[in-house]
Amino acid sequence: MEKKTAFKLNIAAILIFGAFIMLANRLFSPFVLRIFNLSGIYIILALSLNLLNGFTGLFSLGHSGFMAIGAYVSALLTMPPSQKAMNFFLKPIVPFLADVQLPFIPALIAAGAAAALVGFLIGLPVLRLHDDYLAIATLGFSEIIRVVLTNLQSVTNGALGLKGLPKFATTYMVWALVVLTVLFITALIHSAYGRKFMAIRDNEIAAQAMGIDVAGMKITSFTISSFIAGVGGALLGHFMNTIDPKMFTFNLTYNILLIVVLGGNGSITGSCIAAVAVTIAMEALRFLDGPLNLIVLQTQGLPGLRMVVFSMLLLIVVIYRQQGLMGKKEFSWDELYAIKQQFVKKGGR
């Protein structure tokens, strides 16, 4: 397929998707719209982790820590002074944050930058490790960040968290950032940096022998991933309208890692599809936690049964589709055109 044709199709797809977002924002019920927007936030978070795990080959389990930093920085920069005073009733907020209030976009950039800075500082010593040791170290740093946030009472309000965050995570804002993130990751992976990331993933020794600065590329990937995770965490905070340290435990990282593995390590398309599928499935199976009447089986309510069934479904997928839904493949117009030609040939017979 010619580049001009592919470009026109891309523009048409973006316009159609934009029209769909407008219709969704008007026609979807509040509950469905909430799930729809949450899917978008999970796409951003999954892509940030996939950049590390899928494209660079770094097994990190510290993503929730960077999300927490982004969420708290954005919350503290956007909350009105009166709302801060209501939250910090046990111990007053530090003076330099008491009267600060920024628009959402600058606060969002600051949230990503703060997470990126912490990611850079953590990455310098941690990225010398490999495989399981790297995963354990990043998990440890994530827990350290959460404990620090819990104990910084005059900055983060401690275990009480922050409530009444402005509702900036609207449908248009969430999905505009989803599109920007997808475009950025796609451009990055097809750039010289992306090829270096994938060379390190495939064979680190060979990449170093070819003159690639392996340590520098790892830190670059870790920092970019932390920035996007910080932005995703900020969106999640403004989506929930409240944050506290318990939101950012290992379980949150596990959910994002689950999406990445299910969609396919090293597949942008897979992360997008899996994020939507997992978010919808988690809500669709919620009825299992309540009372059930299945004729042969009656229960008064088994909290957690939803996660058991969901885990079994995922095990089936992993067993029979170990590379994930998409593997390392991406959506392309060429493949769609090839499929169309096959159907045409079969119809002509």
MOHUMO-V328023 format. One record per residue. RES is the residue in one letter. SS is DSSP state (helix for helix, strand for strand, loop for the rest). PSI is psi in degrees with one decimal (999 if undefined). Layout:
RES;SS;PSI, RES;SS;PSI
This chain:
M;loop;137.6, E;loop;153.2, K;helix;-36.7, K;helix;-42.0, T;helix;-44.0, A;helix;-39.2, F;helix;-43.7, K;helix;-40.4, L;helix;-38.6, N;helix;-45.0, I;helix;-43.3, A;helix;-40.9, A;helix;-40.5, I;helix;-41.8, L;helix;-42.6, I;helix;-41.8, F;helix;-40.0, G;helix;-40.8, A;helix;-39.3, F;helix;-40.2, I;helix;-42.2, M;helix;-43.6, L;helix;-41.1, A;helix;-42.2, N;helix;-28.4, R;helix;-37.4, L;helix;-28.6, F;loop;145.2, S;loop;159.8, P;helix;-39.2, F;helix;-47.9, V;helix;-39.4, L;helix;-35.7, R;helix;-44.9, I;helix;-39.5, F;helix;-45.7, N;helix;-35.3, L;helix;-35.7, S;helix;-41.1, G;helix;-42.5, I;helix;-41.1, Y;helix;-30.3, I;helix;-45.5, I;helix;-45.9, L;helix;-39.7, A;helix;-39.8, L;helix;-36.7, S;helix;-40.1, L;helix;-33.9, N;helix;-31.4, L;helix;-37.2, L;helix;-60.2, N;helix;-43.3, G;helix;-41.6, F;helix;-26.7, T;helix;-16.8, G;loop;26.4, L;loop;117.9, F;loop;95.9, S;loop;140.0, L;loop;21.8, G;loop;19.3, H;helix;-34.7, S;helix;-29.0, G;helix;-42.9, F;helix;-33.9, M;helix;-39.9, A;helix;-42.5, I;helix;-47.3, G;helix;-41.8, A;helix;-45.4, Y;helix;-40.0, V;helix;-46.9, S;helix;-40.9, A;helix;-45.6, L;helix;-27.3, L;helix;-20.5, T;helix;-19.2, M;loop;137.8, P;loop;149.6, P;helix;-37.3, S;helix;-37.4, Q;helix;-35.8, K;helix;-42.2, A;helix;-36.7, M;helix;-34.7, N;helix;-41.8, F;loop;69.9, F;loop;-21.0, L;loop;-41.6, K;loop;127.3, P;loop;149.0, I;loop;151.2, V;loop;141.9, P;helix;-37.6, F;helix;-11.2, L;helix;-10.1, A;helix;-40.3, D;loop;10.5, V;loop;131.2, Q;loop;116.1, L;loop;158.3, P;loop;163.2, F;helix;-43.6, I;helix;-50.7, P;helix;-37.7, A;helix;-37.6, L;helix;-43.0, I;helix;-41.4, A;helix;-37.7, A;helix;-46.3, G;helix;-40.3, A;helix;-40.2, A;helix;-43.8, A;helix;-39.3, A;helix;-40.0, L;helix;-45.4, V;helix;-40.5, G;helix;-40.3, F;helix;-45.2, L;helix;-38.5, I;helix;-38.0, G;helix;-30.7, L;helix;-50.4, P;helix;-34.5, V;helix;-35.7, L;loop;1.4, R;loop;-16.5, L;loop;167.7, H;loop;154.2, D;helix;-124.6, D;helix;-34.3, Y;helix;-38.9, L;helix;-42.7, A;helix;-44.3, I;helix;-41.9, A;helix;-44.6, T;helix;-36.0, L;helix;-41.2, G;helix;-44.3, F;helix;-36.1, S;helix;-43.0, E;helix;-35.9, I;helix;-44.8, I;helix;-43.8, R;helix;-40.7, V;helix;-39.9, V;helix;-44.5, L;helix;-34.1, T;helix;-33.2, N;helix;-9.6, L;loop;70.8, Q;helix;-40.6, S;helix;-6.4, V;helix;-45.6, T;helix;-3.3, N;loop;17.0, G;helix;-141.6, A;helix;-17.9, L;helix;-25.0, G;loop;-170.1, L;strand;129.7, K;strand;154.5, G;loop;32.2, L;loop;142.9, P;loop;144.3, K;loop;74.6, F;loop;-16.5, A;loop;67.4, T;loop;171.5, T;helix;-46.0, Y;helix;-40.3, M;helix;-46.0, V;helix;-49.9, W;helix;-24.0, A;helix;-40.7, L;helix;-31.6, V;helix;-47.9, V;helix;-44.5, L;helix;-40.9, T;helix;-44.4, V;helix;-45.3, L;helix;-41.2, F;helix;-47.7, I;helix;-39.7, T;helix;-46.6, A;helix;-39.2, L;helix;-44.3, I;helix;-31.0, H;loop;4.5, S;loop;179.9, A;helix;-36.2, Y;helix;-44.2, G;helix;-40.9, R;helix;-34.9, K;helix;-40.8, F;helix;-48.1, M;helix;-29.9, A;helix;-40.4, I;helix;-40.1, R;helix;-43.2, D;helix;-42.1, N;loop;101.1, E;helix;-39.7, I;helix;-44.1, A;helix;-38.3, A;helix;-41.2, Q;helix;-37.1, A;helix;-26.8, M;loop;2.3, G;loop;10.2, I;loop;133.4, D;loop;88.3, V;helix;-47.2, A;helix;-44.2, G;helix;-40.7, M;helix;-36.5, K;helix;-45.2, I;helix;-39.3, T;helix;-47.3, S;helix;-42.7, F;helix;-40.2, T;helix;-44.9, I;helix;-43.6, S;helix;-40.3, S;helix;-39.0, F;helix;-48.9, I;helix;-37.3, A;helix;-38.5, G;helix;-41.3, V;helix;-44.3, G;helix;-39.2, G;helix;-39.8, A;helix;-43.3, L;helix;-41.7, L;helix;-40.6, G;helix;-45.4, H;helix;-19.3, F;helix;-42.3, M;helix;-18.4, N;loop;5.8, T;strand;145.5, I;strand;150.8, D;loop;162.0, P;helix;-28.1, K;helix;-18.5, M;helix;-26.9, F;helix;48.4, T;loop;-178.4, F;helix;-27.6, N;helix;-35.1, L;helix;-43.2, T;helix;-39.9, Y;helix;-41.5, N;helix;-42.0, I;helix;-41.7, L;helix;-37.2, L;helix;-44.1, I;helix;-43.4, V;helix;-46.9, V;helix;-41.2, L;helix;-40.4, G;helix;-30.9, G;loop;119.6, N;loop;122.7, G;loop;20.5, S;loop;116.0, I;helix;-45.0, T;helix;-42.8, G;helix;-41.3, S;helix;-40.0, C;helix;-46.7, I;helix;-45.3, A;helix;-36.3, A;helix;-44.7, V;helix;-44.4, A;helix;-44.9, V;helix;-42.6, T;helix;-44.0, I;helix;-42.6, A;helix;-38.8, M;helix;-34.8, E;helix;-36.8, A;helix;-29.6, L;loop;4.4, R;helix;-25.0, F;helix;-20.7, L;helix;-22.3, D;helix;-15.0, G;loop;-174.3, P;loop;138.1, L;strand;144.1, N;strand;91.7, L;loop;30.0, I;loop;-66.5, V;loop;-19.2, L;loop;122.0, Q;strand;132.3, T;strand;154.5, Q;loop;1.3, G;loop;118.7, L;loop;91.3, P;loop;128.6, G;loop;-13.4, L;helix;-33.1, R;helix;-43.9, M;helix;-32.3, V;helix;-48.4, V;helix;-42.4, F;helix;-41.6, S;helix;-38.4, M;helix;-42.0, L;helix;-40.6, L;helix;-37.7, L;helix;-40.6, I;helix;-43.9, V;helix;-44.8, V;helix;-38.3, I;helix;-43.4, Y;helix;-6.5, R;loop;70.1, Q;loop;-28.6, Q;loop;1.9, G;loop;177.6, L;loop;-39.2, M;loop;-8.9, G;loop;-126.2, K;loop;13.3, K;loop;157.8, E;loop;156.5, F;loop;136.1, S;loop;146.3, W;helix;-30.8, D;helix;-42.0, E;helix;-40.3, L;helix;-40.5, Y;helix;-39.6, A;helix;-41.0, I;helix;-41.1, K;helix;-42.9, Q;helix;-36.3, Q;helix;-42.7, F;helix;-38.6, V;helix;-43.4, K;helix;-42.6, K;helix;-37.8, G;helix;-30.8, G;helix;-19.9, R;loop;999
